[in-house]
Amino acid sequence: MMNTKTNCIITIELGTNAVRVHAFDLDGNTIASMKGSYPTFHSQPDYSEQDPEQVFITMLYVLKNLLTEKIHPKKYKVVCICFSASMHSVLAIDKKGVPLGNAITWADNRGKKEAQELNRSALAKKFYQATGTPIHPMSPLIKIKWMKAHSKETFIQTSKFLSIKTYIIQQLTGEYMIDYSLASATGLMNIHTMKWESDALAYAGINSDRLPALVPVFSSPGQLKKEYQTLLGLAYGTKILIGSSDGCLATIGSGVWNKDEAVITIEDSGAVRVIGNKPLKDAKRRIFNYILTENCFISGGPTNNGGVVFEWFAKQFGDFSGPFDLEFSMESLINEASKAEAGSDGLLFLPYLLGERAPIWNPNAKGMYFGLNIKHERQHFIRSTIEGILYEIYSIGKLLGEYRSIKNLSVHGSFASLPFCTQLIADIYNKPVSLRKTADSVASGAFLLSATEMGIYGNLAEAVKTVVLPDQYFPKKQQHAVYMKYFKIFERLSTKLADEFEDISNLQ
């Protein structure tokens, strides 16, 4: 039996803007954590890219520092390293495994014309039913289709199309693999057969040889290469677990397992997710259905516009005279927002600075302040910005409410877990909200996955039951009534302005 005092599990999250590395003992207690950031490049409108080597080097740097400073000095033995990553990235590599440019991230909208054309065709329904992924520029299906049409030389030279996580794991172990969970978000995998979908491959113009091998989330790509064992001070035999996507792991890491539960995640982007043994069949193709394990589906909707929108606002209009710059500015803005009444005295904000995914699935959507009058002050702009972000999150929950009776909510993410925002979520949803203030939910989910694979838990259901969310926020009914009046207008504006969104996008 393993010594729970000396063994530990490392989780590595390859997030949208940062890598987060956590260490847990085998009881699930956090030993240490570290974070390292990397930029996203926007060379043209609708482009979002990251340098895969920069992501890899940042991951190595953070992992080595955590091991050197926190793990090895305390004589912990690393028995497992589990990976998670944000979804929908595409990296083209040549026959030697060398990247043919940057990785394209989920936020990239360059394929919106291809997505529009596919959505108008008979294939859209067929692809959605097979893959569970809504037709949108976010998906690798569309990204590869765009590359074939607009970057032909790169497309021809590409030996394989990888996710960022597949690339990182291949660098470490030499194996090209993608887990079912991350693959189910590509628009290229059949979530019923657990194989690459032939019709989707044909549409993208590729065959399965140009994609990595499909494996379950409990799979291991093998040992670390010797040079990385030496660099990191890790023993031969340290298990490498391919893991899952950040969204799926955040769901179980937040303690969500029953059908009346949902988790709200708001970091830079955001999502609302539920779990079940069957995909949710939405006739309008607005809900994603991603696989965690066989007969376990994470369903929901993502938003492009979470904390990144408030960060944008802070950079433009915040106070940077404090010691921590952006953090100080955002805290000051929230304090100012709290002085305004719920509903921001009729000032509404559409937060679509990066287009939008669920529930409107419109890459042309734009941001807007609506209802402005002569009495509005700075505090109203700040509060309406926060409310707009959370109205969008509520619109996703409202969509899921058509299929599930959600009684309990938990929140995860740096923006959602701000006390002011958590209370607003409770008020807007009119439901109690549980909050986990200790370990990151993605990391916690990765720990639960690892511990289940190691036999510490009999199965994932047993593992998820151990999650405790001690902090709760309760809704204020009077505030909820105010928010619902304004939300109806927000909802109508989001769809009524579709033609104007497209027209102004064409002008840009």
C-alpha positions in Angstrom: 0.0 0.0 0.0 1.3 3.5 -0.8 2.6 5.8 1.8 0.1 8.7 1.9 2.7 10.9 3.7 5.3 10.9 1.0 3.6 10.2 -2.3 2.0 13.0 -4.3 0.1 13.6 -7.6 1.0 16.5 -9.9 -1.7 18.1 -12.2 -0.8 20.3 -15.1 -3.4 22.5 -16.7 -2.6 24.1 -20.1 -5.0 26.9 -19.9 -6.0 29.7 -22.2 -3.5 32.2 -20.9 -1.4 30.3 -18.4 -0.1 26.9 -17.2 -1.2 26.0 -13.7 0.7 23.3 -11.8 -0.7 21.8 -8.6 0.7 19.1 -6.2 -1.7 17.0 -4.1 -1.1 14.5 -1.4 -3.0 11.2 -1.8 -5.8 12.5 0.5 -6.5 15.4 -2.0 -4.9 18.1 0.1 -3.0 20.8 -1.9 0.7 20.7 -1.2 1.8 23.5 -3.5 0.8 25.3 -6.7 2.5 27.6 -9.3 1.4 29.5 -12.4 3.2 30.8 -15.5 1.6 33.0 -18.2 2.0 33.2 -21.9 0.6 35.6 -24.5 -2.0 35.2 -27.2 -1.3 36.9 -30.5 -3.8 38.7 -32.6 -2.0 39.4 -35.8 -5.2 40.1 -37.7 -8.9 40.6 -36.8 -10.4 37.3 -35.8 -7.0 35.7 -35.3 -6.0 34.1 -32.0 -2.7 32.2 -31.8 -0.1 31.0 -29.3 3.5 29.9 -29.7 3.6 26.2 -28.9 7.3 26.3 -27.9 6.5 29.2 -25.5 3.7 27.2 -23.9 6.0 24.1 -23.6 9.0 26.1 -22.1 6.6 27.9 -19.7 5.2 24.5 -18.6 8.7 23.1 -18.1 9.8 26.1 -16.2 6.8 26.2 -13.8 6.9 22.4 -13.3 10.6 22.4 -12.5 10.3 25.3 -10.1 7.5 23.6 -8.2 9.4 20.4 -8.0 12.7 22.0 -7.0 11.2 24.4 -4.5 8.2 22.6 -3.0 8.3 18.9 -3.7 11.8 17.5 -3.7 13.0 19.4 -0.5 10.1 17.8 1.4 10.9 14.4 0.1 7.7 13.8 -1.7 7.7 11.2 -4.4 5.7 12.0 -7.5 3.7 9.0 -8.5 1.5 10.5 -11.2 1.4 13.5 -13.5 -2.1 14.3 -15.0 -2.7 16.7 -17.8 -5.6 18.9 -18.7 -6.0 21.6 -21.4 -8.4 24.1 -22.9 -10.3 22.8 -25.9 -10.4 23.4 -29.7 -6.7 24.2 -30.3 -5.1 23.2 -33.6 -1.4 23.0 -34.3 0.0 21.8 -37.7 3.3 19.9 -37.6 5.5 18.5 -40.4 6.8 15.0 -40.8 9.6 15.7 -38.3 7.2 16.9 -35.7 8.2 20.6 -36.1 5.3 23.1 -35.8 4.4 24.9 -39.1 3.5 28.1 -37.3 1.6 29.0 -34.1 -1.2 27.0 -32.6 -4.7 28.3 -33.3 -6.8 28.7 -30.1 -10.5 28.3 -29.4 -11.0 32.1 -29.6 -10.0 32.2 -33.3 -12.8 33.3 -35.5 -11.1 33.3 -38.9 -13.3 30.4 -40.2 -16.6 32.1 -39.6 -17.6 32.1 -43.3 -16.9 28.4 -43.5 -19.0 27.9 -40.4 -21.8 29.9 -41.8 -21.8 27.9 -45.0 -21.7 24.6 -43.2 -24.5 25.7 -40.9 -26.7 26.4 -43.9 -26.1 22.9 -45.3 -27.7 19.5 -44.6 -24.4 18.4 -43.2 -24.7 20.6 -40.1 -27.4 18.5 -38.4 -25.6 15.3 -39.3 -22.3 16.5 -38.0 -23.8 17.8 -34.8 -25.7 14.6 -34.0 -22.5 12.6 -34.6 -19.9 14.8 -32.9 -21.9 16.7 -30.3 -20.0 19.9 -31.2 -21.9 23.0 -32.5 -20.8 24.3 -35.9 -18.6 27.3 -35.0 -15.2 28.7 -35.9 -13.9 27.5 -32.5 -13.9 23.9 -33.6 -10.8 22.2 -35.2 -13.2 20.9 -37.9 -13.7 24.5 -39.2 -10.1 25.6 -38.5 -8.7 22.7 -40.7 -11.3 23.5 -43.4 -10.2 27.1 -43.4 -6.5 26.1 -43.6 -7.2 23.9 -46.6 -8.8 26.8 -48.4 -6.7 29.8 -47.3 -3.3 28.3 -46.3 -2.8 25.6 -48.9 0.9 25.3 -48.6 0.8 24.8 -44.8 -2.1 22.3 -45.2 -0.2 20.2 -47.8 3.0 20.2 -45.6 1.1 19.2 -42.5 1.7 15.6 -41.4 -0.6 15.8 -38.3 -3.0 18.3 -36.8 -2.6 18.3 -33.0 -4.0 19.9 -29.9 -1.6 21.9 -27.7 -1.8 19.1 -25.1 -1.0 16.4 -27.7 2.0 18.4 -28.7 3.2 18.9 -25.1 2.8 15.2 -24.3 4.6 14.2 -27.5 7.5 16.4 -26.6 7.7 14.8 -23.2 7.1 11.1 -24.2 7.4 10.8 -27.9 3.8 9.6 -28.4 1.0 11.3 -30.4 -2.2 10.8 -28.4 -5.5 12.6 -27.8 -8.0 11.6 -25.1 -11.6 11.0 -26.0 -12.6 14.0 -23.9 -10.5 16.6 -25.8 -11.2 14.9 -29.1 -14.9 15.1 -28.5 -14.6 18.9 -28.7 -13.0 18.9 -32.2 -16.1 18.3 -34.3 -14.2 15.4 -35.8 -14.9 12.6 -33.4 -18.1 10.5 -33.2 -19.2 10.6 -29.6 -21.2 7.4 -30.0 -18.6 5.2 -31.6 -15.6 6.8 -30.0 -13.9 6.9 -33.4 -12.9 9.7 -35.8 -16.0 10.6 -37.9 -15.4 9.7 -41.5 -17.9 12.3 -43.0 -16.3 15.1 -40.9 -12.8 14.1 -41.9 -13.9 14.1 -45.6 -15.4 17.6 -45.1 -12.1 18.8 -43.6 -10.1 17.2 -46.4 -8.0 14.8 -44.2 -7.9 11.2 -43.1 -7.4 9.8 -39.6 -3.6 9.3 -40.2 -3.3 13.0 -40.0 -4.7 13.0 -36.4 -3.3 11.5 -33.2 -4.5 8.2 -31.8 -7.7 8.2 -29.8 -7.4 6.9 -26.2 -9.5 7.0 -22.9 -8.7 9.7 -20.3 -7.1 7.1 -18.0 -4.5 6.2 -20.6 -0.7 6.7 -20.3 1.5 7.7 -23.3 4.4 6.0 -21.5 7.5 7.2 -19.7 9.0 10.6 -19.8 12.0 10.8 -22.0 15.3 10.3 -20.1 16.4 14.0 -20.5 13.2 15.2 -18.8 13.5 12.6 -16.0 16.9 14.1 -15.3 15.9 17.7 -15.8 12.9 17.4 -13.5 14.4 14.9 -11.0 11.6 12.4 -11.5 12.1 8.6 -11.3 11.6 6.1 -14.1 8.1 4.7 -13.6 6.4 8.1 -12.8 3.0 7.6 -14.4 2.0 10.1 -17.0 -1.8 10.3 -17.4 -3.2 11.9 -20.5 -6.1 13.3 -18.6 -9.0 15.3 -20.0 -10.2 18.8 -21.0 -10.3 21.6 -18.5 -14.1 21.9 -18.8 -14.8 18.3 -18.0 -12.4 18.2 -15.1 -13.7 21.5 -13.7 -17.2 19.9 -13.6 -16.2 16.9 -11.5 -13.8 19.0 -9.5 -16.7 21.2 -8.5 -18.5 18.2 -7.1 -21.1 18.0 -9.9 -22.4 14.5 -10.6 -26.2 14.5 -10.2 -28.6 15.7 -12.9 -30.0 18.6 -10.8 -26.5 20.2 -10.5 -24.6 22.6 -12.7 -21.2 24.3 -12.5 -20.5 27.8 -13.8 -16.9 28.5 -14.8 -15.7 32.0 -15.5 -12.0 32.7 -16.1 -11.1 34.6 -19.3 -13.9 32.7 -21.0 -16.8 30.9 -19.3 -19.2 28.0 -19.5 -22.2 26.4 -17.8 -22.1 22.6 -17.6 -24.1 19.7 -16.5 -23.3 16.0 -16.4 -25.3 12.9 -17.5 -25.2 9.4 -19.1 -26.6 10.7 -22.4 -26.0 13.7 -24.6 -28.6 16.5 -24.6 -30.2 16.6 -28.0 -30.9 20.2 -28.9 -32.8 20.7 -32.2 -31.2 24.1 -32.7 -27.7 22.7 -32.1 -26.8 25.2 -29.4 -25.5 22.7 -26.7 -22.1 20.9 -26.7 -21.9 17.3 -25.6 -18.4 16.3 -24.6 -17.3 12.9 -23.3 -15.5 12.4 -20.0 -15.6 8.6 -19.9 -17.8 6.1 -21.7 -21.5 6.9 -21.0 -20.5 10.0 -19.1 -21.3 13.3 -21.0 -20.5 16.9 -20.0 -23.2 19.1 -21.7 -23.5 22.8 -21.7 -22.6 26.0 -23.5 -19.4 28.2 -23.6 -19.0 31.9 -23.7 -16.1 33.8 -25.2 -16.6 36.7 -23.0 -15.9 36.1 -19.3 -13.3 37.7 -17.1 -11.3 38.9 -20.2 -14.1 41.5 -20.8 -13.8 42.9 -17.3 -10.0 42.9 -17.7 -10.4 44.8 -20.9 -12.6 47.4 -19.1 -10.1 47.7 -16.3 -7.2 48.3 -18.7 -9.2 51.1 -20.5 -10.8 52.8 -17.6 -9.2 51.5 -14.3 -6.9 53.2 -11.8 -3.3 52.0 -12.1 -1.9 54.0 -9.2 -2.0 51.1 -6.8 0.8 48.6 -6.0 -0.6 45.6 -7.9 -1.7 47.5 -11.1 -4.4 45.4 -12.8 -5.5 43.5 -9.7 -5.7 46.8 -7.7 -7.6 48.4 -10.6 -10.1 45.6 -10.8 -10.7 45.5 -7.1 -11.3 49.3 -7.1 -13.7 49.0 -9.9 -15.8 46.3 -8.2 -15.9 48.5 -5.0 -17.2 51.3 -7.1 -19.7 49.1 -8.9 -21.2 48.0 -5.6 -22.4 51.6 -5.0 -24.8 51.3 -8.0 -28.2 49.7 -7.7 -29.0 46.3 -9.3 -29.8 46.8 -13.0 -27.4 49.8 -13.2 -30.3 52.2 -13.5 -31.3 50.8 -16.9 -27.8 50.7 -18.5 -27.3 47.4 -20.3 -24.1 45.9 -21.7 -23.7 43.3 -24.4 -20.3 41.7 -23.6 -19.6 40.3 -27.0 -16.1 41.7 -27.5 -14.9 38.4 -29.0 -17.9 37.3 -30.9 -20.0 34.7 -29.1 -20.6 31.1 -28.8 -23.6 29.8 -26.7 -26.4 30.4 -26.8 -26.5 32.7 -29.9 -23.4 31.1 -31.7 -22.7 34.3 -33.6 -19.0 35.0 -34.3 -20.0 38.4 -35.6 -21.6 39.6 -32.3 -20.2 42.8 -30.9 -20.2 44.6 -27.6 -22.5 47.5 -26.8 -23.8 49.7 -24.0 -27.6 50.3 -24.4 -30.0 52.5 -22.5 -27.5 55.3 -21.8 -29.0 58.5 -20.4 -27.8 61.8 -18.9 -27.9 60.5 -15.4 -25.6 57.6 -15.8 -22.3 57.8 -14.0 -19.0 55.8 -14.0 -20.3 53.4 -11.4 -23.2 52.4 -13.7 -20.8 51.6 -16.5 -18.7 49.4 -14.2 -21.7 47.5 -12.8 -23.4 47.1 -16.1 -20.2 45.6 -17.5 -20.2 42.9 -14.8 -24.0 42.4 -15.1 -23.7 42.0 -18.9 -21.1 39.2 -18.5 -23.3 37.4 -16.0 -26.5 37.9 -18.1 -24.7 36.0 -20.8 -23.8 33.3 -18.4 -27.5 33.2 -17.3 -28.6 32.9 -20.9 -26.6 29.6 -21.1 -28.1 28.4 -17.9 -31.6 29.3 -19.2 -31.0 27.2 -22.3 -29.9 24.2 -20.2 -33.0 24.7 -18.1 -35.0 23.6 -21.1 -33.6 20.1 -20.6 -32.6 19.9 -16.9 -34.2 21.1 -13.7 -31.2 22.7 -12.1 -31.5 23.1 -8.3 -27.9 23.6 -7.2 -25.1 25.7 -8.7 -21.4 25.7 -8.0 -18.9 28.3 -9.3 -15.3 28.0 -10.4 -12.8 30.5 -11.8 -11.1 33.6 -10.8 -13.9 36.0 -12.0 -16.9 33.9 -10.8 -15.4 33.4 -7.4 -15.1 37.1 -6.7 -17.6 37.6 -3.8 -19.4 40.4 -5.6 -19.8 38.3 -8.8 -20.7 35.2 -6.9 -23.6 37.0 -5.1 -24.7 38.4 -8.5 -24.8 34.9 -9.9 -27.0 33.8 -7.0 -29.3 36.8 -7.5 -29.6 36.5 -11.3 -30.2 32.7 -11.2 -32.3 32.9 -8.0 -30.5 29.8 -6.7 -28.0 29.1 -3.9 -24.4 29.0 -5.2 -21.6 26.9 -3.6 -18.1 28.1 -3.9 -14.8 26.3 -3.5 -12.1 28.7 -2.3 -9.2 26.3 -1.9 -7.9 24.3 -4.9 -8.7 25.1 -8.5 -11.5 22.9 -9.7 -9.7 21.8 -12.9 -6.8 20.7 -10.8 -9.1 19.0 -8.3 -10.8 17.2 -11.1 -7.4 16.0 -12.5 -6.5 14.8 -9.0 -9.8 12.8 -8.8 -9.2 11.3 -12.2 -5.6 10.3 -11.2 -6.7 8.9 -7.8 -9.4 6.9 -9.5 -6.9 5.4 -12.0 -4.6 4.6 -9.1 -7.4 2.7 -7.2 -7.7 5.2 -4.3 -11.4 5.5 -5.4 -13.4 2.7 -6.8 -14.8 4.9 -9.6 -15.4 8.6 -10.5 -18.8 8.7 -8.8 -17.2 7.7 -5.5 -14.4 10.2 -6.1 -16.7 13.2 -6.8 -18.7 12.6 -3.6 -15.6 13.6 -1.7 -15.7 17.2 -3.0 -16.8 19.6 -0.3 -18.0 23.1 -1.1 -18.3 24.9 2.3 -19.1 28.4 1.2 -22.6 29.3 0.0 -24.3 32.4 -1.3 -28.0 32.8 -1.2 -30.2 34.7 -3.7 -32.0 38.0 -2.9 -35.4 37.7 -4.5 -35.9 41.4 -4.8 -32.7 41.7 -6.8 -33.6 38.7 -9.0 -36.9 40.4 -10.0 -35.0 43.5 -11.1 -32.5 41.5 -13.1 -35.1 39.5 -14.9 -36.8 42.6 -16.2 -33.5 43.8 -17.7 -32.4 40.3 -18.9 -35.4 40.1 -21.2 -34.2 43.2 -23.0 -30.6 41.9 -23.0 -31.8 38.6 -24.5 -33.8 40.3 -27.3 -30.9 42.7 -28.2 -28.5 39.8 -28.5 -30.6 38.2 -31.3 -32.3 41.3 -32.8 -29.0 42.9 -33.8 -27.7 39.9 -35.8 -27.9 41.8 -39.1 -26.2 44.9 -37.7 -23.5 42.7 -36.2 -22.8 41.1 -39.6 -22.9 44.5 -41.4 -20.3 46.1 -39.1 -18.1 43.0 -39.2 -18.0 43.2 -43.0 -17.0 46.8 -42.8 -14.0 45.8 -40.6 
